[in-house]
Amino acid sequence: MIKRVLIAFCIVFILSTPCFAEETRGSYILMESDTRQIIKKENENARLPIASTTKIMTAVIALENAAPDDIFTVSQNAQNQEGSSIYLREGDRISVSNLLYGLMLNSGNDTAVALAEGVSGSTDAFCNLMNKKAREIGCKNTNFKNPNGLNEEGHYSTAYDMALIMVYAMKNEELSKIMSTKRYNIDDGTSITYLKNHNKLLWQYEYCTGGKTGYTKASGRCLVTSAEKDGIRLVAVTLNCPDDWKEHTKLFDYGFETVKDTKVIEKGSILATKTINGKKVNLIAAEDAKIPLADGKKCNITGKIYLKEKNSDIQIGDNLGYAKIYYNNYPVTSVAIKSGQRVKKAPFSGFSFIKKLISKSTQHKTVTDFELRAFGI
């Protein structure tokens, strides 16, 4: 009897242990896309091999440096890539768009090299662009040595950095469309290559909007996916997770239960008061502002007010500029600001100074930070 109880306990323990345990060197993260809030995490900054999830950045660089209808010629180097491919042949001429579908759906290592060489002339030069973009996005623990994710010393990233990359990638409409595509056919006039997306979550989870799979013996199973429900957008990353489909579903379900659109500014609220022509003018929010927050926790939120140049009488309700809302210093949304008082046109203290500092490109100048604590934050 005791033996049976022990066996049952061991089975329950094994089934309940997360696939990202420390000893497996795995990691995961769940991130809200608009604010980049971390909803759930484990070992999220551990530098690990990322296999073919690398190709998300490959696609980003390709789309930012070439047009979808550009035609690239396949080299022998691209043809000879090991691992997954769409069987390109040296001398093939193929559009960037078709290469990207082959890259993101069938994880073609040959398409990754064809794109890299077509954009930059060499994979080394292309990786320089990948690493530069990673730094611009905010990645601090990422280094790309190739465009396809094959094992190579010094090629690594983290769950956190890959989430940042995916958030950035999903803002590209063309790439977002490609990653959400389940099937695609490449027709070159003489033959058809049938592609099916390796991301099974597109079939298994109704809210999945895209992603990229990856696997090598060194990396284990890697998966980066996105999902959207009721306007809430999430990104999940698991590195070295044997049961990644199940874990991503669990993470997304948790995220959609936890993250809610939360009002941080109410229409009609006085955000600040500015003296204009010797008269104090209330700067009033012209609309509500909502941002997605985990459990409605209103923290790490700040705001800045930007006023535009005004060379005429100010009437009550006139648009004076906008307020930008930040989460952890990351811009999330903005709301229009209107005047709460009438002010006659006349030289006034402060305006000429502001006018000199106004950017010609934006015609707005930061006036003041405002305290969101006034609204319960």
C-alpha positions in Angstrom: 0.0 0.0 0.0 2.8 2.4 1.0 4.6 1.5 -2.2 1.5 2.4 -4.3 1.1 5.7 -2.5 4.8 6.6 -3.2 4.4 5.7 -6.9 1.3 7.8 -7.2 3.0 10.8 -5.4 6.0 10.6 -7.8 3.7 10.5 -10.8 1.8 13.6 -9.6 5.1 15.4 -8.8 6.5 14.7 -12.2 3.4 15.9 -14.0 3.1 19.0 -12.0 6.7 20.1 -12.3 7.1 22.9 -14.9 9.1 22.1 -18.0 11.3 25.1 -17.4 12.9 23.8 -14.2 16.4 25.2 -13.3 18.1 21.9 -13.9 16.9 21.9 -17.6 18.3 25.4 -18.1 14.9 26.3 -19.6 13.2 29.7 -19.3 9.9 31.4 -20.1 8.2 34.7 -20.1 4.7 36.1 -20.7 4.7 39.7 -21.8 1.9 42.2 -22.6 2.6 43.7 -25.9 1.5 47.4 -25.6 3.3 48.1 -22.3 5.9 45.3 -22.4 4.8 44.4 -18.8 6.1 41.1 -17.6 3.1 39.1 -16.5 4.9 35.8 -15.6 8.5 34.7 -15.9 11.2 32.3 -14.9 14.9 32.5 -15.8 13.9 35.1 -18.3 17.4 36.6 -18.6 19.3 33.3 -19.0 21.4 33.3 -22.2 20.4 30.2 -24.2 20.5 28.9 -27.7 17.3 29.9 -29.5 17.3 27.7 -32.7 15.0 28.8 -35.5 13.2 31.5 -33.4 16.2 33.5 -34.7 14.3 33.8 -37.9 11.9 36.3 -36.4 14.7 38.8 -36.4 15.9 37.6 -39.9 12.4 38.5 -41.2 12.4 41.9 -39.5 15.7 42.9 -41.1 14.7 41.5 -44.5 11.5 43.5 -44.5 13.2 46.7 -43.3 15.8 46.5 -46.0 14.0 45.1 -49.0 10.6 45.2 -50.6 8.4 42.1 -50.7 8.5 42.0 -54.5 12.3 42.3 -54.8 13.9 39.3 -56.5 17.0 37.5 -55.0 19.1 34.9 -56.7 19.9 31.8 -54.6 23.6 31.0 -54.0 25.3 27.7 -53.6 25.8 28.5 -50.0 22.1 29.0 -49.5 21.3 25.7 -51.3 23.8 23.8 -49.2 22.3 24.8 -45.8 21.7 21.8 -43.5 18.4 21.1 -41.7 14.9 22.3 -42.6 14.6 23.9 -46.1 12.2 24.5 -49.0 14.8 23.0 -51.3 16.0 26.1 -53.1 18.6 25.5 -55.9 21.6 27.6 -56.9 20.5 30.1 -59.5 16.8 30.2 -58.5 15.3 33.6 -58.6 12.7 34.1 -55.9 10.9 37.1 -54.4 11.5 38.3 -50.9 7.9 37.6 -50.1 8.1 34.0 -51.1 11.4 33.6 -49.2 9.7 35.0 -46.1 6.9 32.6 -46.3 9.4 29.7 -46.6 11.3 31.2 -43.7 8.5 31.6 -41.3 6.2 28.7 -42.2 8.6 25.9 -43.1 11.6 27.4 -41.2 13.8 27.2 -44.3 17.5 27.5 -43.4 18.1 28.0 -47.1 15.7 30.9 -47.3 17.3 32.5 -44.3 20.7 32.6 -46.0 19.2 33.6 -49.4 17.5 36.6 -47.6 20.7 37.5 -45.7 22.9 37.4 -48.8 20.3 39.2 -50.9 20.0 42.1 -48.4 23.6 42.4 -47.2 25.8 40.4 -49.6 26.9 38.1 -46.8 25.5 36.5 -43.7 28.1 38.2 -41.5 27.1 41.7 -42.7 23.4 40.7 -42.3 24.1 39.5 -38.7 25.6 42.9 -38.0 22.2 44.4 -38.9 20.4 41.9 -36.7 22.6 42.7 -33.7 22.2 46.4 -34.2 18.4 46.1 -34.4 18.4 44.0 -31.3 20.2 46.7 -29.4 17.8 49.3 -30.7 14.8 47.3 -29.5 16.3 47.0 -26.0 17.9 43.5 -26.1 20.9 43.3 -23.7 21.6 39.6 -23.8 21.3 38.7 -27.5 23.9 38.0 -30.1 23.3 36.6 -33.6 26.0 34.8 -35.4 23.8 33.4 -38.3 20.4 34.2 -39.8 18.8 30.7 -39.3 19.6 29.6 -35.7 21.8 26.7 -36.4 24.1 25.9 -33.5 27.1 28.3 -33.4 29.2 29.5 -30.5 28.2 33.0 -29.4 24.7 32.7 -30.9 22.2 33.2 -28.1 19.4 35.2 -26.6 17.0 35.1 -23.7 13.3 34.7 -23.2 13.0 38.4 -22.3 14.9 39.6 -25.3 13.0 37.3 -27.7 9.7 38.7 -26.3 10.9 42.2 -27.1 11.8 41.1 -30.6 8.4 39.5 -31.1 6.6 42.5 -29.8 8.5 44.6 -32.3 8.0 42.1 -35.1 4.3 42.0 -34.7 4.1 45.8 -35.4 5.1 45.1 -38.9 1.9 44.4 -40.8 3.5 42.3 -43.5 5.4 40.1 -41.1 2.4 39.8 -38.8 0.3 38.6 -41.8 3.0 36.0 -42.7 3.3 34.6 -39.2 -0.5 34.2 -38.9 -0.7 32.3 -42.2 -1.4 28.6 -41.9 -0.7 27.5 -45.5 0.9 29.1 -48.5 1.9 27.9 -51.9 5.0 29.2 -53.8 4.3 28.9 -57.5 7.3 29.7 -59.8 5.4 28.8 -63.0 7.0 25.4 -63.4 6.4 23.9 -59.9 4.5 24.5 -56.7 6.0 24.3 -53.2 3.4 23.7 -50.6 4.1 25.2 -47.2 2.4 24.5 -43.9 3.1 26.6 -40.8 5.0 24.6 -38.2 3.3 26.7 -35.4 0.6 24.2 -34.3 -0.8 26.8 -31.9 -2.4 28.5 -34.9 -4.7 25.4 -35.1 -4.8 24.5 -31.4 -5.4 27.9 -29.7 -8.1 30.1 -31.2 -6.5 33.4 -30.0 -3.0 32.7 -31.4 -2.0 35.3 -34.0 1.5 34.1 -35.0 4.8 32.9 -33.9 7.9 30.8 -34.7 9.1 27.4 -33.7 12.7 26.2 -33.2 14.6 23.1 -32.3 18.1 21.7 -32.2 19.6 19.2 -29.8 21.5 22.0 -28.1 18.5 24.3 -27.6 15.7 21.9 -27.0 12.3 22.9 -28.1 11.9 26.7 -28.4 8.7 28.6 -29.2 7.8 32.3 -29.5 4.1 33.0 -30.1 1.6 35.9 -29.9 -2.1 35.9 -29.0 -4.9 38.5 -28.9 -8.3 38.4 -27.1 -10.7 41.3 -26.5 -8.0 43.8 -27.5 -5.4 42.4 -25.1 -2.2 41.3 -26.9 0.3 38.9 -25.4 3.6 37.3 -26.3 4.9 34.1 -24.8 8.4 32.7 -25.1 9.6 29.3 -23.9 13.2 28.1 -24.4 14.1 24.4 -23.8 10.5 23.4 -23.0 9.5 19.8 -24.0 5.8 20.6 -23.8 5.7 24.0 -25.3 2.3 23.9 -27.0 0.6 23.1 -23.7 2.7 25.7 -21.8 1.9 28.5 -24.2 -1.8 27.8 -23.9 -1.5 27.8 -20.1 0.5 31.1 -20.2 -2.0 32.8 -22.5 -5.0 31.6 -20.5 -3.4 33.0 -17.4 -2.6 36.3 -19.1 -6.0 36.9 -20.5 -7.5 36.3 -17.0 -5.0 38.6 -15.4 -4.6 41.6 -17.8 -7.4 44.0 -18.2 -7.9 47.3 -20.0 -7.6 49.8 -17.1 -8.6 53.4 -17.2 -5.7 55.6 -16.1 -7.1 59.0 -17.1 -10.7 60.0 -17.1 -12.2 62.4 -19.6 -12.6 65.8 -18.1 -9.8 65.4 -15.6 -7.5 68.3 -15.0 -4.0 67.0 -15.7 -2.1 70.2 -14.9 -2.4 74.0 -14.8 -0.3 76.2 -17.0 0.0 80.1 -16.7 -0.7 81.5 -20.2 -0.8 85.3 -20.7 -0.9 85.7 -16.9 -3.9 83.5 -16.6 -4.0 80.0 -15.1 -5.4 77.6 -17.6 -6.5 74.1 -16.7 -5.2 71.4 -19.1 -8.0 69.0 -19.4 -8.1 65.5 -20.8 -10.4 65.4 -23.8 -10.9 61.7 -23.6 -10.4 58.6 -21.4 -7.1 56.8 -21.5 -6.9 53.1 -21.0 -3.9 50.8 -20.9 -3.7 47.0 -20.3 -2.5 46.2 -16.8 -2.0 43.0 -14.9 -4.7 42.8 -12.2 -5.3 46.5 -12.7 -2.1 47.4 -10.9 -1.6 51.1 -11.6 2.1 51.3 -11.0 5.2 52.5 -13.0 2.9 54.8 -15.0 4.0 58.3 -15.8 2.8 61.1 -18.1 4.2 64.1 -20.0 2.2 67.0 -21.4 3.1 68.5 -24.8 1.6 71.9 -25.8 1.4 73.1 -29.3 2.1 76.7 -30.5 -1.0 78.9 -30.3 -1.0 82.3 -31.9 -4.7 83.2 -31.5 -7.2 83.6 -28.7 -7.7 80.4 -26.7 -11.3 79.4 -26.2 -12.7 77.0 -23.7 -12.4 73.5 -25.2 -9.7 74.4 -27.7 -7.1 71.7 -28.4 -3.8 72.7 -26.7 -1.8 69.5 -27.4 -1.7 66.1 -25.9 -0.6 64.0 -22.9 1.6 60.9 -23.5 1.3 58.0 -21.1 4.3 55.8 -20.3 4.7 52.5 -18.6 8.2 52.0 -17.2 9.2 54.9 -19.4 7.9 53.1 -22.5 5.3 55.1 -24.5 1.9 53.4 -24.5 -0.8 55.8 -25.5 -1.8 59.5 -25.6 -4.8 61.7 -25.1 -5.8 65.1 -26.5 -5.7 68.1 -24.1 -8.2 70.9 -24.2 -8.3 74.3 -22.5 -10.4 74.8 -19.4 -10.4 78.6 -19.7 -10.6 81.4 -22.3 -7.4 83.4 -22.9 -7.1 86.4 -25.2 -4.2 86.6 -27.6 -1.4 88.8 -26.2 2.3 88.5 -25.3 2.6 86.6 -22.1 5.4 85.4 -19.9 6.7 82.0 -20.8 5.1 81.5 -24.2 7.9 83.2 -26.1 10.3 81.0 -24.3 8.3 77.9 -25.2 7.9 79.0 -28.8 11.7 79.2 -29.2 12.1 75.7 -28.0 9.2 74.2 -30.1 10.5 71.6 -32.6 9.6 72.5 -36.1 8.8 68.9 -36.9 6.4 68.3 -34.1 5.3 71.8 -33.2 4.9 70.6 -29.6 7.0 71.2 -26.5 7.1 69.3 -23.3 5.6 71.5 -20.6 5.5 69.3 -17.5 5.3 65.9 -16.1 1.9 65.3 -14.5 1.0 63.2 -11.5 -1.3 60.3 -12.3 -1.6 59.7 -8.5 -4.4 62.2 -8.6 -6.5 59.6 -10.4 -5.8 56.8 -8.0 -2.5 55.6 -9.5 
